[in-house]
Amino acid sequence: MKKTFFNLLIILFGILLSLPLLCSAESEIIVPVSPEIDINVELFPASGKYLVLWLAPEYGWRKNHRLMAHQLTEQKIEVWLSNIVESLYLPQSTNSLKQLDGKYVAALIDYAHKTTGKKIIVAGDSYAALTVLSGAHQWQQRHQKSPVLIGAMLFTPSLYAFIPSLGLPPEFMPIASASNIPMMIYQAQKSGNITQFKHLLEQLQQHDNPVYSKTVPNIRSLFYSEEPTEEMINNIKLLSPNIRKMIAVLEKHDIPDKPIPLKRIKIKNSGIDNSIKAFKGNDIPNAIKLLDASGNTFNKDDFKGQITVVNFWATWCPPCVQEIPSLNRLKREMTGLPFELISINYAEDKETILNFMEQVNVEFPVLLDHNGDFAKKWKVITYPSTFIIDPSGKIKYGVNAAIEWDDPEFINTIKSLL
C-alpha cells in the first residue's frame, strides 16, 4: 500500500514538473481579421484532420488551457488559442465578451481552414461560450452549406445576460436561443451555475440541434485556478480521448444552412445586489438537514417565531470570505433577540472547511452541502447568496452578493421583521 502511494506521488510530481514545459505554445501567429484588426493566436500543431479554435474566457488563459491543448495534440487534434479581447485592447471581463462581434471569430475560422485545410471546432469555457456561439452564428451567415465548421465545444458555459435577484430565474443572452449548431458541453459538477444547467440546455436545444453533455465530477471548473489542482489535471487527461470521440460524433451532423435570427436585448451591467432586496421567488424555505463541520447533524424544518438568516458561501469565493466578519458582528448585534444565523458551505470537503476555520474566525454554524444538491433546492446561482426569513417562516429578503451586514440600515431592516 505504501509503495503504491509512493509511486502515485512520483507520477504526480513528474506531472507538476512538466507543467512549465506543457504551458507554452510551439509558436504564435498574427491573423489579419480586417484591414485594421490583427488577432494573436498561439499554435499547438498536430497531424490530424481536426482543429480546435479555442477562445479565451473572461479571466484570460490559465495553465490548464495550455495543458489541455497539449493533451489534445496527443489525440492528433490541432489547437489554436486566441484571446480576442486582449488583441483588441479591451478589459479582460465578462462585459467585454458580451459586447464582442462574432465577425472576428468567423474570420479566424476561415483563416484556420484556409491555412491548414482542417475542419474546425470552436471551443470556450465560462463566458467565452458567448464568443463561441456568436462567432459560429456569424460564420453561418457567410457560409451556407459549407462543411468547414463541425460545431461548438463548451466547458461549463455561462450565457447569462445578468445575474438575477435571488428567487428569480436568470435571463440568457439571445445567442443561447439563436444557436442551432451541433454542440458538446462538459459541465463541471461543482460549478455554481449547475443549478441552471437544465434551463440552459432547454435554450440551446430549441431548434432540435444535437446538444450532447457530460458531467465532469468533483471540480468547480477545469480552468478556474491559476495553478491546476490534482483533480483538474486528472480530469483533463481523462477527457482528452473523450473530446476526440465527441468531435467525430459532432462531425456526423450537418450545420444548418441558415442561422436563427438574433434578438436584441438591453444588457444590464450587473444584477448583483449591494443591499438587502425584497425576495420575489417562492417564499417557503426548504427544510435543512445537513451535517455541520464537526460532524453533527443539524435539523431545521420550522422557521417560525424568529428571524433566520441562511448564508450560502465557499472558501474559494473572496467576497464570501470578505463578509464573514460583518456576519459575525450581525450575530453579536442580534444577541438576546429571536435570531439565528446559519451558513451552508457549497460543495467543499470537511477538511477544507476545518482548515479554513483555523485561519478565519467564524462565529456561526457551518453546514456542509457536499455535492451542491442542497444549493440547487434553494436555486442559488451565485456566491455568496443570503436569505432572510421572517418570524412567519417565509423568506422576506435576499442578497446575491457580499454586503456589510452590520451596516445600521441593514440592521434596522432585519430588526423591523420582529
Secondary structure, 3 states (H helix, E strand, C coil): CHHHHHHHHHHHHHHHHHHHHHCCCCEEEEEECCCCCEEEEEEECCCCCEEEEEECCCCCCCHHHHHHHHHHHHCCEEEEEECHHHHCCCCCCHHHHHHCCCHHHHHHHHHHHHHHCCEEEEEEEECHHHHHHHHHHHHHHHCCCCCCEEEEEEEEECCEEECCCCCCCCEECHHHHCCCCCEEEEEECCCHHHHHHHHHHHHHCCCCCCEEEEEECCCCCCCCCCCCCHHHHHHHHHHHHHHHHHHHHHHCCCCCCCCCCCCCCCCCCCCCCCCCEECCCCCCCCCEEEEECCCCEEEECCCCCCEEEEEEECCCCHHHHHCHHHHHHHHHHCCCCCEEEEEEEECCCHHHHHHHHHHCCCCCCEEEECCCHHHHHCCCCCCCEEEEECCCCCEEEEECCCCCCCCHHHHHHHHCCC
